[in-house]
Amino acid sequence: MSPSRFSCEMGKSIALLVLLEFTLALTETVLDLNGEWLVWSGKGRSRDAARMENDLYPAKVPGNVYSDLMRNGTLVGDAYYRFNDEEFRWVSKRNWTFWNTFDAPDFFEYRHEAVLLKCEGLDTVGEVFVNDISVGTFDNQFVTYYFDIKHAIKVGNSNIILVDFQSPVNYASDQYNNHLRKRGYVVPPACPPPELHGECHPNFIRKAQHSFAWDWGPAYPTVGIWRNISVIAFNTSVIEAVTTSTVFSQSTGNWSLKLVVYLLGTPRKTPQNIDLTIDGPQLNVSRTENITISSSSENFTFTYELDGKVTEKWWPNGYGKQKLYSVTVTTSSNRTGETSKKELRIAFRTVELVQEPLAKPNVTGLTFYFRVNGVNIWAKGSNWIPAHSFQNEVTEDYVTWLLQSTVDANMNMLRVWGGGFYESDFFYRKCDELGILIWQDFMFACAMYPTTEDFLASVRQEVRSNVLRLQHHPSIALWSGNNENEVAFVENWYFTQSKSDVYKRDYIKLYVDTIRDEYSKYEIDSRPWIPSSPTNGKLTEEEGWIAKDPRSNLYGDAHFYAYNVNPWNWTIYPATRFASEYGFQSWESIETLKNFTKPEDLSYYSRWANHRQHHPLGQTEVLYEIAQNFKLPNLLERAKAFPTMVYLTQINQAMALKTETEFYRRMQSTILANSAGFSKGALYWQLNSIWPSPSWSSVEFGGKWKMSHYYAKDFFKPVLASPYEQDGYLCISLVNDLLTEVEVGMTIQLFAWQSFEPRFKNSDKKWPAAQSAETVYQRNVTGLLDNGDCARREDCFLVVSLEGKDFQSAPNVHFFAPPKHCPLPLANLSVADVHASDDTGSTFDITIKTDKIALFVWIEAIGTPGRFSKNGFLQYRPQEQVQFFARGTTTVESLRRGLTVVSLKNHW
């Protein structure tokens, strides 16, 4: 059965006040059901029967059954320890029942016409009972359900609530088989590759797709009440959601603010007066409106014009401040005096996805970039995946650390990938505060999907729930229908061409006729929508929603991966309009891994290492990439080889991402003869890790920065000098993302590996134009090396540094030969000094000393969480100053005890 829904059929007085936060503060009765529950396995068993069979366990809500069973010792050890993802597999193949009681006050019966059970997250399929009366069923992890329970509660008494969950694995299998039997065709992929150690048919259940395993994460198909649950009782109506739209008028210079208020109401159809008030001293707006409502509509729209001179704009990170305005919407009944309140923070900003012909003759294709408040944005960032298999384990502090890490690395955009979750309210609030634009996928990834009536109805509820919840956040810049499903169909990933008409019909029915249609009901012109990623954007729509070539470099966005290559060679990368996925694997540090396995597991081809490597052929591909530029260690020397391999994988990932990203940044002003180029965004795969393993992340599970994240901090700086070789020439491109021309002092130095003194040095002034990339230096490589008395390419390296008063930059290095061929000296590296930068106990100055040039200098603060100001660098001076920022507080003595420093030569 479907949950009972209420529409707003009774008018109320609505006040819109500028205040704080986005919390529900109702004066009608709210009973919070979060906290201690009981859980047992099986369906239809009583609590007493479960107790008799020692199968009754304490549970916490919000949460999931894995966390509950680990907490009480039924599951022994951490879920991520060694092979526990296999050992705990039985949990998801059972049905589970959650049980609790609550008291219903006497006045529920005579004072409240409506009593609803609000479930903000039920994972995933089952039925809810109150006092043994079924009040509703559910089948979607992403939907907020409202169940009518007034007929089931006992006022003045203790009430029993019971939530029966089906096994997600068994349910998905049953749905797959039912579909095959009734419709006669497979909806692929049926099962993941064996390397994923996953479960089958995740596309048949509306829960986080990664939970059945992915090539970077384990199979933990969770079960439980994973978000808040409460009882709300009212007499007239409550506010369900408020959506907003801000439109700037170029002619008047003012803002048009539109708010749509969605109400859950009682069935009464009595006309009422509605009073509206906006009061915001920062905006100098205060007014009251009286409107008579007599229809049964559940939403009401209000539009106001605000003075643009006193209204501050919200900007992405790096383009300006993130001004947020607090708004409170309050409803009050003229008949009962009952009130309901919704508080949210909004911003004034416009966002466009610019897809238009390029301003150059004989060029094919369209642009693809974001424009915020009329300013073109070069998108710099990464992709976000779930921070943990169990969302109840993700703390606000951890989310803050990860998001702050993107800002610290000069990013302005994250893509919330479509195989995870519509993230928490806190996540989007922090993105609003930090200026992180969000490319938001709907949660469909790497699969075809069924289009049965029940499935599509559930998807409509999912779209409605999440668009209404998230729409007001200024950080959300784009919604995308899915991850890689368009390209999967076109390239026949899952052998769909034999029934291409059927799968194309299903594709359009799901993403266009259902998701896009439902989305358009609630999104009021504040951001764009695209059908898939990658996609050709407007061309995809013109070609009937499935492009002939979704990977075209002349339209839309691109996903690009290459493994059996030399990833330091920039010529292998596509000159795409917008790179929304690209990346390389690396292993996480020994410090992180050692907490989740045994010492004997820490070898490159151990059973445990192969089990953690979910990417097919991943271990071999990473070895191949490393071998292009480094000497490989003897993998049989387990104790030494694995730490070396971890270090080398992180260098390889860092250098590969640097090479590819700098290429995209250099291409922002260039259109090639084949019409490719004009690149306007780079979102590498991926920011974070879901568990300790080899993955594409730049931040390890737990928050430690990999070398690649330190490199991202540099290659995403707003002003960048990017050296590269082309046709025998050493070229340097100056990239300026700032909105003004800047004066740059550029210094080029050529060093031999054996001396701190440069063989060649040249300094010059440059004036790169605003938002441009231009080649400002070209010199024949042979002549340059001859000028520095470098007999061979491998004898020397080049450093480019920039100075300017309007920006900060970092030295950039160019190698003329792979490090494996270079005569690297064995440097004596040491931590020469550590002292506190201030009295906070969280910032420290560190001096690194060396007697010779040291390549890929890597500093670790074992036992002290935090990050350095730079790491993985080439030290071409005797002393280097580095800062350390602790996540908490520590002392100089404690920090110094854990500091280690090595370079590449220490591993050879």
N, C-alpha and C positions, 0 to 999 in steps of 0.2 A: 504494500500500500504506500501511497505517497503521504508525506507529512501534511497535516492540515495547515493551510496558509490563511492569514487574515489580510484583508485589504482595508485601507483607510476609508471608512464610510461615514465617519463622523468628524465634523469640522472642529478645529481647535485653534487656540491662540498661539501663534509662533513668534518667538522673539529671537532675533539674531544679534548676539552680543560678541564683541571682540574680547576674548579672554584667553585661556591657556589649554594646551594639551588636546589629545584625541581620546577621551575616556567616556564611558557611559555612566552618568551619575543620575539615576532615576529616583524621583521621590515616590513613585509607586513601589510595590514590594519586590525586592530581588533577593532570592535565596541562592547563595553561592554553594554549589555542590562539589567544588574542587576539594582535594584533600585526601583523607584516608578512605579507601574502599577495600573490598575483598574481591578476589578473583579465583576462579577454578576452571579446569579444563572440562570439555564436554558440553553438549547442548541438551537441554531438557533435564539435567540433573539438578537436584535441590542443593541448597547450601548445606543442609544437614548431611546429605549423602556424601558430598565432597569432603566434609569434615570427618566423617566416619572412615573414609578411605585415605585420609591424610593428604588430600588434594586441595586444600583450602589455604590460600596465601594472602598476606596483606598486599595491597596495591596502592599506588599513588596516582592521583589524577590532577593535572595532565601527566601523561606518561605512556608507557607501553609495557606489554607483558614481559618482554625480555629484561627490561630494567627491573621489573618487580621480582622476577625469578632469580636474577643475579643478586638482588638486595637480600633476599631471604635464604640464599645459599643453595637453592635447587639447581641453578646453573653456577658452576664453580669457575671462578676466574673472570677476567675481563672479556667482553665480547670480541675484542680485537687481539687477544693473546693467541699466538701460534695458529692452531687450526680450529679454533672455537667456532668460526663461522660454519664449519662442517659439523662439529660436535653438537651445536645448538640447533641444527637444522630441523629437528623434530617439532620444535615449538610452533613454527608457522604452519605445520600440517595438522594441527589440532584446532578444534573449536574452543572458544574461551568465553566465559561469562563473568561480567563485572557486576558487583552488587553493592548497594548502599541504602541507607535510610535517611529520610528527612522529615521534619515536622512541618505541617501546614497549619498556620494560625487560623483561629476561628473566623476571622474577618474575611478570609479567602472566599467564603461561601456567599456572604451578603454584600461585600464591598467591591468585589472584582468580577466583572463580566467575563474576563479572559484570564486564563492561567496557561502559560506556555512553558514548555521545556525547551530551552535554547541550547543547542549542541553546536559548538563552533568547530569541532573536529572529531569525527568518528571514523576510525581506521579499521575496516573500510566497509564491510558488508554485514548486515544483521538486522536485528529487531529490538525495539525498546518496549519494556513492560513497566507499568506502574500499578502496583497492587494486583499483579497477575493479569492486568488488562493490557492488551497490545495497543500502544498509542502511535506506532509508526514503524516503518522500515527505512533502511538507508543503504546506499550502495556507492558512495562517493566520498573519499577522504577529504576532498577540497570544498565541500558544501557546508554552509551553516544551515542546520536544520532547526525548524520551529515545530514542535509537536504540541497539539492541543491536549492538555491533560486534565482539564477541569472536571470532566466526567469521571475521571479515574481516581482523583485524590480523595483522601479522607481528612476533612478539616478537624483540627483539634487533636489529631492522632499522628502516630508515626507512620510514614509511608515508605513502602519498599520500591526502589527503582532497580531494575535489572536490565542490563544491556548484553544481549546475546550476539557474539561475533562468530561468523563462519571463518574457517581456515581460508586465508587469501589465496594460497596455492591451490587448494582443492576447488575453490570457487572459480578461479581463472580457468582451470582445466575443464571444469564442467561447462562453463560458458563457451569455451572453444569447441568442445564436442557437440554441444547443442547447436551451435552455429553451423558446424560442418554437416550435421544431420539434417537441419531444416533448410539451409541455403545452398548446400552442396559445393562449397568452395572454402579453401583455407584462407585465413587472414594472417599473413606471415609477418615476422618470422615466428615459427612455432616455438623454437627453443634457442637459447643463446649458444655461441660456440663453447666447446667443453672447457676452454681455458678460463672462462668466466666463473665456473663452478656455480652456476645460477639455476634459477627456476624458470619454468616455461610459461608462456602466454601472458606476460604482464600487460599486453595491449588489450586484454579482455577484462581488466579490472581498473577502476578509476582510483588508483593510488599512485604514489611516487614510483615512476617506472624503474628508477635505479635500484629500488629495494629488492628487485628480483636478480640483481647483480649488474654490474657494468664493467667496462674494461679498466676502470680505476677504482672499483669499490665492491664490497662484499654483498652477498645475498642475505639480507635481513628483512624479510617481509613482515613488518611490524603489525601488531594487533593492539587496539586499545583506544581509550579516550585521550586523544593527543593534544587537544586544545580545551579551552574553558567550557564548563557546563554549568548551567544555572536554571532556576525557575524564575520567570518574570510574571507578575500578576498586575493587571491594570483594568481600568473601568472604561476608558475611551480609546486611547491609542498610545503607542510609543514610537520613538524615532528609530527606524531601522538603519538608515544611512543618509548621508548628505554628499552630493556630488557638486563639483564646482567647475566653472570655466572662466578664464580671464582672457579677454580679447582687447588688444590695444588698437586704438584708432589713430592712424597716421595724420588724419585731417584735424582732429581736435586735440590730440595729445593726451586723451583721457582713456581710462580703462573701463570696460564693461564687465561687471562681475555678475555671473549667473550662478544661482544656487538652486539645486533641486533637492527637496526634502522628501524622503520616502518613509511612509508610516505603516506600521502594523496596527490595524484597528479592529474594533469589535463589529459585529454584524449590524449594529444600529445604523439607521439611515436618517438621522435627524440633522437638518441644516444648522450650522453653527457659524459664529463669527471667528475670524482669524486675525489676530493682531501680530504685526511684524515690526520688529525693531532692530535696526543696525546701529550700534554705538561703538565707535572706534576713534578715540581721541587722536591716534596717530594718523588717521585718515580724515579726521574732522567731518565725520558723517554721523548723523543721528536722525532717524525718522521712524514714524509709525504709520502702518497702513492697515486698513480694515477691509477684509475681503470676505464675502459670504460664499461658503462652500456648500453645495447641495448634492454633488455627485458622489459616486462610490469610488472615484479615482484614489489610488494610494500614493500619488506623488504630486507635489506642488512646486511650481517654478517661480523664482523671484529674480529680477534683474535690476541692477543698480549701476549708475555711472559714477566713477570716482575720479577725482582730480589727479591727473598724471604727474603734476608738479610735486605733490606731497606723497606720492606712492612710490616706494622703492622697489626696484626689480630684483628678482632672484636670478643668480648666475651660476653656471657650472664652475667647478673648481678651476682656478687659473684665469677666469674671465671677470671676476668681480665677487661681491659679497652675496651671502645667502640670507637675504632678508625674509623672515617668516612672520606672518600675521596670525594671531590666534582668534578663532571665531567660535562662538558658542551658539548653538541653535536650541531654543527652549520652546516646548509646546506646553500650553496650559489650557485646561478645559474651562469654559465659562460655566458649565453646568456643575462640575464636581470640584474644580480647583486643582485637579490632579495635574502634575507637570512631568515632563520628560526632557532630558537634556543630552545633547551630543556636542562634544568639544573637539575641535580639530584645528590644525595649523595649516594655513594655505599660503600661497605665494603668488605674486604677479609676474608671470612670465609667459612667453609664447614659444612654441616649438614647432618646427616644420621639418619634414623630410624632403629635401630638395631633389627632385628628379626632373631635369630639364636638359635640352640639347646643349652641348658644349659650345662656347662662343669661339669656334674656330672652323673655317671652311673645310668641307670634305671629311668631317669627323663623324663616325658612326657611334651611336649609343647615347646614354643619358648619364647625368651626374647622379651621385648618391651620397648625400651628406646631410648633416643636421644644421639647422639654423635656429638659434635661440635669441629671442628679443631682437631679431633682425641682424644678428651677427653670426657669420659662418663659424662653425665649431670643427676643429680637427679632433676627432674622438680618439682618446688615448686610454687604454684600459685592458680589461681582461674579462674572463668568464667566471661566473660564480656557480659553484655546485653546492649541494647540501653540506653543511659543516660537520655533520655527524649522521650516522644511520639512525640514531635515536634523537629526535628533535628536543626531547626533554633534557638532554644532556648539554644542549647549546645554551650557554649563559649569555646574558647581555654584555658582560665584560669581554667575552671572546668575540662576539660579533663586532663590538666596538673596536677591538684590536685589529681585526681583519679589515674592517672598513677604513680605519685610520691608516692602515698600511698601504691602502690604495692611494690615499691622498698624499702620504709621505713619499710615494713613488711617482708623484706628479700625474696621476690618472684623473680622468674626469668622467669615465663611463664604465659600468659593469653590465654584462649581459647575464640575466638570471636565466639559466639554461632550462630547456623544456622537459627534462627528465627528472626534475626534482620536485620542489614545492613552490607554491606562491608563498613567499617568505612572510615572516612575522611582521606585525605592525611596527615593532621596534626597529627592525631592519630598515624599513622604508623611512621611518622618522629620522634615523641616523643619516641616511643618504640625503634626505632633505637638508639636514643641518650641515653636512660636509660638502654639498655641491656635487654629488656623484649622480650623473644621469644614469637611468636604468633602461636598458633594452630588455623588455619583459616578454619572455616566451609564455604561451599557453603550454600546459603540461602534457605535450604529446611529442614523442621522440623516437626516431629510428625504427619505425614500424608502419605497417598499414593498420587500420583500425576498423572494427565492425561499425555498421550503421543501422543497427536494429532500432526500432522505435524506442525501446526502453533505454538503450545506450545513449541515443541522441537527446532524449528527455533529461537524462542525468547530466549530460554535458551542458545543456542549457542552464540548468541549475548551477553548475560549477562556474560558468562564465558570469552569470548574474551575481553570485555570491562574491566573487573575487574582484570584479570590476567595481561593484558598489563599495566594497571595503577599501579598495586601493586608489580609486579614481582621483581623489583630491590631492594626492601627493605630487608636488611639482617635480620631483626627481624622475618620475616615470616619463620617459620621452617617446616610447614606442611600444606597441604590442605586436607580437609576431605569432602566427597561428601554430607553428610547430618547429621542431628541430630536425632538419635534413630529410623530411618525408617526401618533399617534392623531388629532390635529386635522387632519392632512393628509388622512386617510381621510374623516373626517366632512365636511370642507369641500370635498372633491373637488378638491384641488389638482392631482392627476395624472389626473383623469378616470377614477376608479376606480368610480364609481357604476354604470356599465353592467354591471359584474361584481362588484357589492358583496358578494355571498355568498362568492365565491371569495377576494377580497382580505381580507374579515373572517376567513374560515377560516384563511388564511395568517398573518394578524396574530396571532391567538390561538395558533396552533400554534408560532410563533416565540417570542413574548414570555412567554406563560403556560405552555404545555405544555413548552417547552424551556428558556428562560432562567430563568424563575421556578422551575421544577422542579429544574434543576441547581443553581441558587443555594442553594436551601433545604437541599441536602445538606451544605453546608459552612459556611453561616452559622448559628451557634448562638445565635440570639436576642440578638445584641448591637447590632442596628440594623434599621430598617424597610426595606421595598422598595415601590416604586410602579411601575406599568406603563409610564408615559410622563411626559413633561413638555412642554407642560402636560397636566394630568389633573384629573379631579374626585375623585381618591383613592378613598375607599370607595364613593362613588356610581358611579364608573366600574366597579368590581367588581360592584356590584349590578345594573348595567345590561348585564352580559355582557362586560365588559372594553373596551368602546368606548362612551363616554358619548354621550348625545344632543347635548349641548352642552359640549365640553371647555373652552370659554372662559368658562364660568359664573363670575361673581364671587362666588358663594355657596359654592363648593366648591373645594378643591384649590389649585393654583398657576396663574399666568397668564403668558403672553407677550404683550406689547403694544408695537406700533410704530405711529407716526403721523408722516407726513413733510410732506404739503402742508397744514401747520397752523402756527399760532403756538405753538411749544413752550413759551413762557413763560406760557401760559394754563393754570393748574392745573385748570380745569374740564373739560378734554378727557380727563383720565386716569381710568381705571376704579378704583372702590373695591374692589379685589380682596382676597382673603384673604392672598395671598402672591404678590408679583411676582418671578418667577424669571428673567425676561428683559425688558428694555426698554432703549432707548438711541437715540443720535443720532451721526451721523458727524462727524468732523473730519479735517483734513489734519495730517500731522506737520510738525514745524518744518523750516525751510530748512536748519538745521544738520544735521539727520538726512538729509533728502532729497538734499542736494547731493553726498553721497558715492556716490550710486547712479544719477546721471544727468548730463546736460550742462546748462549754463546755459540754452541755448535751449529746453530742455524745460520750464522752470519758468514756465509760464503755464497759466491755469485750463482752457482748452480745447485745449491742445496734444495732439498725437497720443499722447505719452507719458502725460499726465495722464488722458486718456480710457481709455488702455489699463490704467492702474493702478486706475481706478475700476470695480470689478467689480459694484457694485450697480446694477442697471438703473435708469436715470434719476437716478442718485445725484447727479451734478453739478448738475442742474437742481433737484432737491428741496432740496439744501443751500442753493442760491441763494435759493429761495423762502423758506425758514425765516429766513435772515439778513435778507432784505428786510423782514420783519415788524417788525424792531426797529432796523435800521441802514441807513445810506445805503450803497449798493453802489459800489464803485470802478469806474472805467472799465477794463473787462477788456482793452481794446486797449493800454493802457499796461502792457506785459508786465513790465517791470523793477520797477515799483512795485506793480502790481495784485496779483501773485501773493503776495508777502509779506503784503499787507493781507488777502487772502482767507484765507490760512493762519491769521492772527491772528483774523479774524472767525469762521472756522469753529470755532476752539477756544473763543472766548467763547460762541458759540451753543450748543455742546455742553455746556459747563460750566453755563450758566444753565438749559438745558433739563433736564439731569440733576438739578440742584439743585431746580428747580420740581417735577419729578415725584417725586423721592425724599422731599422734605419733605412733599408731600401724603400719601404712604404712611405716613410717620411720624406725621403728625397724625391719621391714621385708625385708629391702633392701639386706641383706646378707644371708637370711634364705630361704631354700627350704624345705617345709614340706614333710611328707611321701607321701602325695597325689599329690606331684609335684607342689603345689601352693606356692605362695610366690615370692621372688626375686623382690619385688616391687620397681619400679624406678620412680614413679611420683605420685603427689597428687595435683589435681586441684579441690578445693572445689567449690560448687555451693552456692552462686554466689558473685561476688565482689560488684556490685553496684545495686542501686534500681532505677526503672524508675519513680516511684511516691511514695508519703508517704503512706505506707501500711505495713501490715505484709508480710514479704518475707524472702527468704533465704540469703539476702545480708549481708555482713559484714560492708558495708559503707552505711549510710542512704542517702536518696534523699537529695541533697544539699551538701553532703560531710562529714557530721559528722561521726566519727568512732563509730561503735558499740563496745561493749565489745569484741566481737569475733575477731575484727580486731586487737585489742591490743594483744589478745591471739595468733593470727597468727604471729604477730611480734616475739613472743617468740618461738612458736612451729616450726617455719621455720628457726630459727637461725642455722648457719652452724654447730655448736657443741652443742649437746643437751643431757642432762641427762633425761631419761624417766623412771619413776618408775611405776610399775604395779604389780599386784598379779597374781600368777599362781600356782595352786595345793598346796595352803597353804603357799606359799613362797612370800616374798616381793623381787622382782627382779628390778634391775636397768640396763637399756641398755644405753650404750654410743654410740651416733651417731656422726660420723665425716664426713662431706661433703667436707672438705678441701682436697687439692691435696697432702698433706703431713701428716705424722704422727705428732701428737702434744702431748705435755706434759700437762696433766690436773690434777689440784688439786681438788679432789672431797670431799665434806663435807656433811655428813648425820647428820641431827639433828631431834630428836624426841621431840615434844612439847606436853604438856597438854594445854587445852584451857584456863586455868586460870592463866598462868604465861609466862613471856617473857624469862625465863630461860629454856634452853632445859633439858629434862630428860635424854637424851642420845645424845652423839656426837661422830662421828668418821670421821677422815680425812685420805685420802690416795692419792697416786699418781697413775695415770693411763696414758697409752700411746696408745690411740686408733689409729689404722692404718688409712691411707688415704682412704676416700670413703668407710667407713665401718659402720656396726652397730653390737655391741657385748655386750652380757650380762656380766657385770663386777661385779655384786653384787647379792648374793642370801642369804636370811636368813628366817628361819621359822618365820611367822608372830607372832605366840603365844610367841615364845622366845623373839622376838624383843620387843613386848609390855611388857612382864614381866620384861625385862631389864630396861624399863623406868617406872616401877611401874604404868602401865596403867591397871586398873582393867578390863576395857571394851574397845572394839574396838572404840567406839564412844568418849572415853575420850581423845584421842590423835590424832595427825596428824604428818606427816613427811615432812621435807623440804630437798631437794637435791640442792646443789649449786656447781658451777664449777668456777675455776679460771685458767687463762692461759694468756700468753703474746701475743699469736697469734690469739686470738678470743675474742668475747664478748658473754656472756651467761646470762641467767636469772634464778633465783631460781625456782625450780619446786616443786609442792606440791602434796602429795598423801593423800587422805582421806581413813581412814579405815572403815568408816561408812557414810551413807548419812547425810548431814548437818541437816536434820529434826530430827535426833536422837541425835545430838551432843549438849552438854551443853554449848552453845555459850554465852559468857558474853555480856552484853550491854555496848559497848564501848562509851566513850565520845570523838568523833572525832572532830577535828578542823583544820582550816587553820592557822598555827602558823606564817607563814611569806611568803611574796611575794616580790621579788625584780627582777629588770631587770638583765638578764645575760650579756647583752652588750648594746651598744647604738643604736641598730637597731630598737628598739621598737617592735620587733616580737618574742623575746625569753626571757622567764622568769623562774626563779627558785622558786619553791613552796615547803614549808615544811608542811607536814601533821603530826599532832600530835595525839596520842591516849593514853588513860590510861589503855586500855586492848586490848587484841588481837581482831582484827576486820577482818571479812571474807567478801570477795568480795567488797572491798573499791572502791566506784565509785565517781569520781570527775567530775563535770561539770562546764564549763565556759559559763554560760547563757549569750547570747548576743554577745559573742566574738568567731567567727569562728576560728577553729584551732584544734590542737590535743595535747595530752599529751605524754610524753615519755613512760608512762605505766599507766595502769588503770585496775580496776576490780581485784586488787591484794589482797592477804592475807597479812595484816600488822601484823607481829609478832615481831616488834621492836617498841619502843615508838615513834620514829620519822622516817619518810620516805621522801626522797628527790625526787621530781618529776619536770620535766621541761614541760613548755607549749610553743608550737610553733604556733603563730598566723598566720592566712592566710594573713592578712594585717599587719597593725601596730596598736598599742593601748598603753595605759598607765597602770602603776601598779595600779592606783586607779580604772580605769574602769574595768580592769580584776578582781580585788579583789571583787568589788561589785557583780559580777556575779558568783563567785566561791561558789559551794556547795559541800559537801562531806557527803556520807552516807555509811552504811554497811548493811549486810543482817539483822542483829538484829534490825535495825531501822524500818524494814518493818514487823516485827513480833510483 
